[in-house]
Amino acid sequence: MPSALIKKIAIHKFRGFKKTKLSELRRVNLIGGPNNIGKTVLLEALLLNCAPTTQNVSLLKRLRGFDTEYDKEFPEYTWDNFFYNQQKPEPITIVCTYDDDREITLSIHCEESKADFESSHEPDNVTDLISVSNFETTLKSTLHFNYLIDGKNYPVLALISHAKGITGNTFKAYNITKVSYMPPSYQRTNASLAKEYGKAEKKNQADLVLKALQIMDSSIEEIKTAVVGGIHLEVKRQKGHFMPLSLFGDAMKKAINIVLNLINNNSAVLLIDEIENGIHHTVQEAFWEFLFKLATEFEVQIFATSHSAEMIQAFDKVCLMSAHFGAYFELRRNPRTDNIVGTIHEPDVLDYELKHKKVYRGE
């Protein structure tokens, strides 16, 4: 049975989103718009709705450059930047609607009081965001994550900021959708890449990784795992020698990262911020065509963002050949309501706008 796709997302009071909705989402979705319009925030909202975990909240704080020492000194301000205009009294809601008619609502609210947990719940200590502490400390600020599904409320996660750090408490998880997030600075270690490549080999899918590399550089003819000097990947050009992947450009590593995420995470959601980074314009169309193929084969739903006109043009060319599988969405701000609006541009419409130099990136 094919995996369900997210068809709509509605975001209320999260970061810069006051009230925003995107509909008619497809298998492959590209998000464009001007700087500071909320492209990254949209991916963050999807990440939290699919997987509201301590690790993901830690990741989002770290990517935004927030100082954990400041959190200890002023715990009451730890969660401000998750809320629209930093107004914590107003809860956040992120609603994803699937094509099988499921509707998953994530509610996030903050309270400035000590939390009371059952003794059966053990604090998380799985990321560098968290400091182990005792619960006798005066707790200043608690961030609660709850799912609303079929009219029932399910507590998922509580994060408590206090003078000794942040303590996480995870309740019974409600498994909805697997999700992977690739921020612009995303880099796997050499060992991690080699391990993921090993998984692809066991699935007899290593040829797809090689194909991704050949799109970036047609002279590549082989890839293998090496162990001397630490486990890593090596690639070989025609008439050349095997060389560590780390000696090649960012495009090679990014292509492998994306493809391994698709191969090794069937029926998942893949979030890619600034997908154009490192990908030369001459190979972007072929790369999109390959991603469309893999997303369909492995039933992965892709959400990517881009500033690049060339990347959007390449995406549109591929969309025209598979109109029902991909769509481009423009984020822009409504000057009357100050809401961020997400508008779908169907492939034929976007093609017309590109050819006639119309507005399509929130200009």
Buried (B, 14 or more C-beta within 10 A) or exposed (E): EEBBBBBBBBBBBBBBBBBBBBEEBBBBBBBBBBEEBBBBBBBBBBBBBBBBBBBBBBBBBBBEEBEBEEBBEBBBBBBBEBBBEEEBEEBBBBBBBBEEEEEBBBBBBBBEEBBEBEEEEEBBEEBEBBBEBEBEBEBBBBBBBBBBBEEEEEBBBBBBBBBBBBBBBBBEEEEBBBBBBBBBEBEBEBEBBBBBBBBBBEEEBBEBBBBBBBBBBEEBBEBEBBEEEEBBBBBBBEEEEBEBBEEBEEBBBBBBBBBBBBBBBEBBBBBBBBBBBBBEEEBBBBBBBBBBBBBBEBBBBBBBBBBBBBBBBBBBBBBBEBEEBBBBBBBBBEEEEEBBBBEBBBBEBBBEBBEEEEEBBBE
